[in-house]
């Protein structure tokens, strides 16, 4: 293919010139990554992780079409038409070229609106194709929050029956696999193949200049020693509160220890504090865990960030405003900490005049073994339509693309997300690994659209004047009924 030859030539020219431009086509020069500057032969061959696809596996030009979203950051998540100089775009383009040449296939994406408000039209395309016996799509990259609701319609292939997919490999999220496997059925997978799964993960940003100014101890060490907890974060936030504009009241123009909006970030507290919405009992059945005493305490801790009792915390409703004042204190260098998704760095921190770092979400307490986070629900989950065609080819291409994503797209995204103002030292890289590896996926989280939107209980608590126990009591029956219906549907479909 001509575009393959062009890609190879352009890649060679870029490598020779040792210039990489990054971020939204702005042409900002960056230091080449380790992958770009270190010869491949220096990597000890015996330690290299690879996929398990046979070296001679070929599919003689078969087509592999991905149904994907065309909206916002999802537009080129699966395929892009050309090299642009943007490091993520080019990594995605080269991923496609590499897999096409390796397996002798033709990869393309059918892009259509599919975010909030367009999800039903997106999913109707899947339904229509399956019911017509039309193998138009070999893979679907769907809106995670909604696509799981289609599982019980019988239109997806059980991924446990697809050759070459190896969910034990690091490019797949094994927590997601374990949580969504029910009665020997798995219809959805996720991991590095979706860079939006990574960019939607929550973390805690910190202003390194303010940390030095206020003599804050090394927060990387705090994390590594297991002391980065709710109590530590709450206490640290309380030490910084200053009426900068001198008007006698605290607002977005003042200085704070922590900035956190009321809205999407509320969803992450259950995951970060290791409290599931649902869990499997000893017999493998899904049971509701929202009434646990710890769930109530998690809600109380979350509300301590929002109820105004800590003068060092700035919080307001997360609204679709052009000025978005809820994060101004951090963006303008007047807040030590801010809770947000990694994509926040790409959107809002590209031109800040201070160095920042990123930490994982704090733990519930020091007894919690690991740091956890949630990937906000707009990331892509992957599924295979029931009549998609050659499952051997589908499994091989999907696995190869996931592997290439792990090798090149994920590192490229991290480089763009952190860009020039992020301190890219060994410690900060370790923090990103902790965030990525600690992403928690719970059956109740991922299937909330089928279970009365149970993941949104924390948003409801934060937005209103009712406590967690009141909200849960009012909705417990609907949660349980919806969960029972979903589980029964899985039972009815089991092999």
GUMARVEX-426280 format. One record per residue (C-alpha): residue number from 1; x, y, z. Coordinates in steps of 0.001 Angstrom, whole numbers, plus 500000, padded with zeros to 6 digits. Last residue first. Example, Ala and Ser with C-alpha at 12.3 -4.5 7.8 and 13.67 -1.06 7.14 Angstrom:
BEGIN
    i       X       Y       Z
    2  513670  498940  507140
    1  512300  495500  507800
REM end
This chain:
BEGIN
    i       X       Y       Z
  495  476820  477824  527703
  494  475344  480524  529970
  493  472659  482733  528443
  492  469956  482163  531073
  491  472437  482681  533873
  490  473579  485952  532320
  489  469969  487106  532154
  488  469503  486121  535793
  487  472446  488327  536732
  486  470933  491313  534945
  485  467501  490829  536489
  484  468963  490408  539964
  483  470988  493603  539556
  482  467938  495565  538403
  481  465857  494336  541333
  480  468637  495021  543836
  479  469279  498566  542662
  478  465546  499339  542447
  477  464997  498019  545968
  476  467966  499905  547392
  475  466960  503258  545933
  474  465288  505142  548797
  473  467368  503328  551411
  472  470564  504177  549517
  471  469711  507875  549355
  470  468838  508012  553042
  469  471916  506024  554094
  468  474166  508258  551991
  467  472965  511488  553521
  466  470476  513842  551919
  465  471195  517527  551334
  464  471890  517148  547664
  463  474678  517256  545082
  462  477271  515247  546997
  461  474832  512449  547886
  460  473525  512262  544330
  459  477057  512209  542924
  458  477916  509406  545348
  457  474912  507374  544209
  456  476015  507707  540587
  455  477568  504227  540465
  454  474080  502756  541000
  453  472772  503941  537647
  452  469589  501874  538049
  451  471470  498618  537470
  450  471709  498209  533686
  449  473509  501545  533236
  448  475584  500617  536277
  447  477171  497613  534591
  446  480765  498838  534802
  445  480588  500067  538380
  444  478476  497165  539626
  443  480786  494539  538136
  442  483764  496417  539615
  441  486757  497772  537756
  440  489687  499173  539689
  439  492577  501001  538013
  438  495576  500397  540265
  437  497991  499416  537496
  436  497442  502682  535645
  435  497689  504861  538729
  434  500702  503008  540132
  433  502454  503154  536749
  432  501852  506897  536592
  431  503388  507247  540046
  430  506451  505259  538964
  429  506968  507642  536058
  428  506882  510515  538541
  427  509589  508871  540645
  426  511888  508229  537683
  425  511748  511814  536530
  424  509459  513443  534012
  423  508630  516654  535817
  422  505539  517815  533955
  421  505762  521274  532460
  420  506831  520143  528995
  419  504209  517530  528205
  418  502616  515332  530902
  417  499641  514285  528826
  416  501701  514248  525642
  415  504380  511956  527062
  414  501780  509781  528760
  413  499921  509437  525480
  412  503060  508371  523642
  411  503857  505753  526286
  410  500310  504363  525899
  409  500457  504385  522098
  408  503835  502638  521712
  407  504358  499297  523420
  406  500978  498871  525095
  405  499221  499984  521929
  404  501259  497506  519882
  403  500106  494721  522197
  402  496474  495808  521998
  401  496699  495949  518198
  400  498228  492462  518052
  399  495547  491055  520358
  398  492741  492620  518310
  397  494274  491416  515046
  396  494738  487856  516320
  395  491303  487596  517911
  394  489514  488946  514856
  393  491487  486684  512500
  392  490652  483582  514529
  391  487082  484795  514898
  390  486548  484941  511127
  389  483193  486691  510754
  388  481543  489317  512948
  387  478310  487375  513402
  386  477912  487840  517161
  385  479446  491298  517297
  384  482841  491452  519064
  383  483268  493703  522091
  382  485712  496347  523222
  381  485169  498920  525954
  380  486034  502535  525239
  379  486394  505225  527911
  378  483397  507400  528837
  377  482963  505847  532300
  376  485683  507675  534206
  375  488524  505265  534869
  374  488478  504664  538603
  373  491425  504652  540965
  372  493209  502368  543352
  371  496289  502472  545551
  370  497167  499156  547129
  369  497185  497309  550452
  368  494639  499303  552411
  367  495853  499179  556031
  366  497295  502682  555654
  365  493818  504154  555308
  364  491188  504792  552628
  363  493958  505244  550060
  362  494765  508492  548229
  361  494243  508700  544484
  360  497540  508198  542717
  359  499998  511091  542473
  358  500807  513459  539627
  357  503484  516123  539532
  356  503523  519766  538646
  355  506049  522350  537567
  354  504805  525907  537321
  353  504028  528344  534518
  352  500989  526528  533145
  351  500851  526180  529364
  350  499766  522593  528789
  349  497843  522287  532034
  348  494242  522547  530798
  347  493297  520005  528174
  346  496237  517622  528192
  345  496682  517742  531953
  344  492952  517303  532506
  343  493231  514126  530428
  342  494819  512508  533491
  341  491477  512819  535266
  340  490978  515196  538182
  339  491736  515824  541836
  338  493765  518977  542510
  337  496503  519663  545049
  336  498690  522633  546072
  335  496385  525377  544881
  334  497120  528918  543721
  333  499172  528240  540595
  332  496686  529574  538042
  331  495569  526108  536941
  330  495148  525041  540558
  329  493006  527976  541644
  328  491123  527976  538324
  327  489799  524411  538685
  326  486236  525122  539814
  325  486138  528311  537749
  324  485340  526455  534513
  323  485794  529550  532283
  322  483798  528102  529392
  321  481197  526644  531703
  320  479984  523053  531455
  319  479532  522671  535204
  318  481348  520825  537988
  317  479658  522163  541083
  316  481971  523844  543564
  315  484876  522874  545760
  314  487877  524662  547241
  313  489485  522892  550178
  312  491827  524603  552644
  311  489002  525928  554828
  310  487961  522366  555747
  309  484358  522339  557044
  308  482954  523504  553704
  307  480784  520455  553028
  306  482541  519233  549888
  305  485759  517493  550909
  304  484184  516174  554125
  303  481472  514779  551865
  302  483881  512193  550469
  301  484775  511034  553961
  300  481114  510615  554863
  299  480468  508721  551623
  298  483358  506367  552353
  297  481938  505869  555857
  296  478593  504759  554447
  295  480331  502357  552067
  294  482366  501038  555024
  293  479174  500119  556885
  292  478212  497930  553891
  291  474857  498795  552313
  290  476278  499176  548811
  289  477558  495610  548787
  288  474986  493993  546465
  287  475640  490347  545587
  286  476891  488703  542398
  285  477008  484900  542604
  284  480323  483045  542446
  283  479368  480491  545108
  282  481560  482078  547797
  281  480036  485490  547057
  280  480973  487724  544166
  279  480995  491460  544835
  278  478873  494543  544166
  277  479199  498274  544760
  276  482790  497719  545802
  275  484690  499626  548515
  274  488433  499885  547917
  273  488851  503519  548994
  272  489870  504592  545500
  271  487028  502599  543908
  270  484318  503999  546172
  269  485846  507468  545866
  268  485982  507509  542066
  267  482377  508333  541281
  266  482532  511665  543104
  265  485114  512828  540561
  264  482314  513194  537967
  263  480466  515918  539840
  262  481420  518070  542816
  261  484777  519613  541904
  260  488032  519129  543844
  259  490702  521741  544565
  258  493066  521164  547493
  257  495429  523178  549696
  256  493967  526490  548699
  255  494742  530034  547575
  254  492137  532595  546472
  253  490621  533717  543174
  252  488154  530812  542996
  251  486432  532024  546153
  250  487079  532522  549875
  249  485500  535555  551513
  248  486909  538693  553077
  247  487590  540506  549811
  246  491364  540343  550205
  245  492084  538992  546723
  244  494484  536386  548094
  243  492341  535151  550990
  242  494690  532312  551982
  241  494075  528697  552964
  240  496876  526132  553034
  239  497324  523810  556015
  238  493878  522204  555699
  237  494834  520452  552461
  236  497598  518535  554246
  235  495141  517273  556876
  234  492674  516024  554256
  233  495426  514370  552227
  232  496971  512639  555242
  231  493626  511471  556607
  230  492467  510169  553204
  229  495697  508270  552738
  228  499155  508703  551168
  227  501064  506990  553994
  226  501920  503827  552032
  225  505667  504453  552157
  224  505799  504855  548386
  223  503022  507445  548435
  222  504621  509518  551201
  221  507943  509211  549399
  220  506398  510659  546242
  219  504894  513400  548392
  218  508327  514631  549470
  217  507511  516679  552570
  216  505668  519960  552165
  215  507918  522928  552949
  214  505183  525449  552020
  213  507236  527005  549220
  212  508530  523619  548079
  211  505031  522165  547798
  210  503909  525370  546124
  209  506541  524941  543395
  208  505711  521251  542990
  207  502015  521948  542353
  206  500252  518629  542851
  205  497894  516641  540639
  204  495860  513836  542213
  203  494695  511023  539948
  202  491581  509903  538124
  201  491697  507673  535057
  200  489953  508971  531908
  199  493250  509403  530007
  198  494054  505746  530621
  197  490787  504258  529397
  196  490982  506841  526608
  195  494132  505092  525361
  194  491852  502217  524423
  193  493950  499313  523129
  192  495849  499724  526390
  191  493150  497977  528389
  190  489574  496847  527967
  189  487443  493791  527419
  188  483725  493130  527096
  187  481549  490066  526460
  186  482882  487596  529007
  185  480846  484500  529798
  184  481772  481463  531896
  183  478946  482117  534366
  182  480109  485697  534881
  181  483346  487253  533670
  180  482950  491008  534052
  179  484820  491352  537343
  178  487723  489087  536394
  177  488265  490669  532977
  176  488067  494206  534370
  175  490614  493361  537055
  174  492785  491723  534375
  173  493115  494959  532402
  172  494595  493932  529064
  171  497963  495209  527811
  170  499702  493379  530667
  169  498931  489901  529268
  168  496647  487633  531295
  167  493746  488551  529024
  166  495183  486537  526179
  165  493024  486882  523062
  164  494573  484490  520547
  163  491412  482484  519809
  162  487996  483897  520701
  161  485871  481640  522913
  160  486512  483540  526149
  159  485400  486631  524245
  158  481805  485400  524242
  157  480484  486938  521036
  156  477967  489766  521221
  155  474361  490178  520041
  154  472572  488135  522702
  153  470563  491058  524051
  152  471968  490413  527534
  151  475254  492155  526821
  150  473654  495291  525364
  149  473662  497156  528687
  148  477464  496861  528684
  147  477581  499409  525852
  146  476232  502234  527992
  145  478885  503242  530498
  144  481755  501960  528400
  143  480981  503974  525262
  142  481794  501432  522559
  141  484826  500282  520608
  140  483219  497552  518493
  139  485207  494902  516631
  138  484719  492883  513445
  137  482105  495214  512043
  136  480153  494833  508800
  135  479484  491114  509234
  134  475834  491460  508194
  133  473533  488716  509437
  132  470672  491194  509356
  131  470098  490856  513087
  130  473778  491388  513780
  129  474113  494466  511559
  128  470954  496101  512887
  127  471889  495525  516513
  126  475369  496945  516040
  125  474134  500024  514195
  124  471420  500430  516808
  123  474198  500782  519373
  122  475473  503997  517825
  121  471948  505406  517429
  120  471328  504644  521113
  119  474615  506205  522241
  118  474056  509582  520631
  117  473061  511560  523732
  116  476256  510833  525628
  115  478948  509871  523122
  114  478522  507779  519991
  113  478591  509825  516811
  112  479961  507651  513983
  111  483335  506362  512865
  110  483692  503225  510767
  109  487305  502295  511367
  108  489750  500537  509081
  107  492272  497700  509155
  106  493236  495712  506049
  105  494955  492434  506924
  104  498277  490762  506125
  103  499083  489807  509726
  102  502386  491658  510226
  101  501789  494254  507536
  100  498382  495264  508818
   99  499559  495105  512433
   98  502472  497477  511824
   97  500450  499882  509689
   96  497677  500162  512268
   95  500098  500730  515131
   94  501902  503277  512959
   93  498751  505378  512694
   92  498040  505098  516421
   91  501614  506126  517268
   90  501328  509001  514794
   89  498152  510345  516389
   88  499721  510052  519837
   87  502934  511873  518826
   86  501246  514657  516900
   85  503435  515104  513821
   84  500457  514610  511538
   83  500771  511123  510098
   82  497661  510144  508203
   81  494217  508608  508224
   80  493745  507812  511899
   79  492399  504623  513383
   78  491176  503426  516781
   77  491382  506489  519036
   76  491095  508905  516142
   75  487738  510490  516970
   74  487628  509383  520617
   73  489150  512617  521918
   72  486078  514583  520746
   71  483440  512519  518926
   70  483923  510096  516055
   69  483076  506994  518054
   68  484091  503547  516877
   67  482916  500566  514834
   66  486139  498754  513941
   65  486580  497112  510552
   64  489016  494249  509894
   63  489199  493265  506232
   62  491021  490124  505082
   61  494147  490664  502971
   60  495572  487157  503000
   59  495086  486351  506711
   58  498642  485637  507870
   57  500195  483941  510947
   56  503823  483009  510244
   55  505308  484323  513483
   54  502620  482685  515600
   53  500848  485080  517980
   52  501913  484813  521621
   51  502216  488511  522404
   50  505536  489836  523582
   49  507193  490671  526873
   48  510947  491207  526596
   47  512989  489876  529501
   46  514921  487205  527538
   45  515809  489676  524796
   44  517684  492008  527091
   43  516884  495469  525712
   42  520092  497043  524379
   41  519281  495703  520894
   40  516383  498118  520550
   39  518718  501091  520468
   38  517789  503721  523048
   37  516863  507168  521712
   36  513280  506780  520519
   35  512151  504358  523237
   34  513796  506545  525845
   33  511640  509429  524686
   32  512973  512193  522474
   31  513042  515593  524203
   30  510207  517765  523047
   29  509651  520306  520298
   28  506285  522032  520251
   27  504716  521824  516779
   26  501264  522950  517856
   25  499608  520027  516049
   24  497462  519151  519058
   23  500315  518008  521251
   22  503764  516881  520230
   21  506445  517481  517711
   20  509275  514966  517670
   19  512620  515818  516159
   18  515457  513343  516024
   17  516132  514307  512380
   16  516900  510721  511463
   15  513952  509405  513420
   14  511553  511796  511722
   13  512947  510924  508312
   12  512620  507209  508993
   11  509049  507638  510196
   10  508253  509600  507059
    9  509662  506854  504833
    8  507811  504098  506711
    7  504549  506022  506654
    6  504859  506746  502940
    5  505453  503069  502197
    4  502387  502185  504224
    3  500376  504912  502520
    2  501283  503481  499156
    1  500000  500000  500000
REM end
